[in-house]
Amino acid sequence: MSKESDTAKATRQFAVALAIVLAGVAVGYFLTRSHEGPRPRNRPTALGHDVPSAPNTNNMVWIPGGTFWMGSEGGNPDEQPVHQVRLDGFWIDKTEVTNEEFEKFVRATGYVTVAERKPDPKDFRGVPSDKLVPGAVVFTPPPGDVSLENHYAWWQYMPGANWPNPEGPDTTIRGREKHPVVHVCWEDAIAYAKWCGKRLPSEAEWEYAARGGQDRQLYIWGKEQAPDGQWQANIWQGKFPNENTMADRFRATAPVAQFAPNGFGLYDMAGNVWEWCLDWYRPDYYAKSPAANPFGPLDSFDPNEPGLAKRVMRGGSYLCSDLYCTGYRPSARMKSSPDTGLSHTGFRCVWPGPPPK
């Protein structure tokens, strides 16, 4: 099986949260969302471009405007064609948003994430209402060998799992304050970004920042996966999905900034958790993308699930294995529905300027 084929299959894993019926129902019992098509795109001005005052930039880095080659000639079809993009400068968070940062937002606003809310029966037609309980999908390694064709084998719907209870109601984030927040969907990330006067990065901004000046390199640190035998990101080593050798020291999420920063001084732009971007997802967008400051297509289309609108995610996660998914490459694209949070998905924010004095 080719790596491209494996990665294409991996793109479907992030729809699991929309497919798994809740407590007491077998994981094999799946649903189809009632979305009738992609929802209209909110333009960037509605998502934090024109904030009234500057946010706190102490934990942000200024990325000077410039031009770079976006995509990969050797990657998946949706990473092509490689095309040149020109961007204005912008600020971006040094790290992924952490549990302690997200907790400040929740305490200040009383915000309740999607994973903490009772699912809407309209989105799960035919499911008994007593089964519609809040929760999230959690990575659960199977006890033995499984086929990589069956990604449901390592995902489990966990009632009561959410950002402060990552593996279920009996777990907490105590001791994980510096870990990236997870189980946050795109809608939750947007709410946080608005609160702190920022927005999510466009896909082009994210890739430009991730590359750190390493234009057209396979990884954000260069050409070799593990130069001098040293792992450069929190990803999976060993036989996926049930044997992680932890050669990079981490079994699941790691505290932010445990690996060397990239050329722009940004941490964890590869691995740890996937990061939400502003854009709708279309596999053919690169052929039509504007040359300057692109903010994605006006709608979404995923040929694997044509009726479900999806947003882009970037950067890979601690579950990215060369046997299954190489999403930690800076050109790699992933996607999921905006109301889906998972145990390996987080985000960071940007602010469009002005530059530092």
Buried (B, 14 or more C-beta within 10 A) or exposed (E): EEBEEBBBBBBBBBBBBBBBBBEEBEBEEBBEBEBEEBEEBEEBEEBBBEBEEEBEBEEBBBBEBEEBBBBBEEBBEBBBEBBEBBBBBBBBBBBBBBBEBBBBBBEEEEBEBBBBEEBEEEBBEEBEEEBBBBBBBBBBBEEEEBEBEEBBBBBBBBBBBBBBBBBBEEBEBEEBEBBBBBBBBBBBBBBBBBBBBBBBBBBBBBBBBBBBBBEBBBBBBEEEBBEEEEBBBBBBBEEBBBEBEEBBEBEBBBBBBBBEBBEBEBBBBBBBBBBBBBBBBBBEBBEEBEEEBBBBBEBBBBEEBEEBBBBBBBBBBBBBBBBBBBBBBBBBBBBBBBBBBBBBBBBBBBBBEEEEE
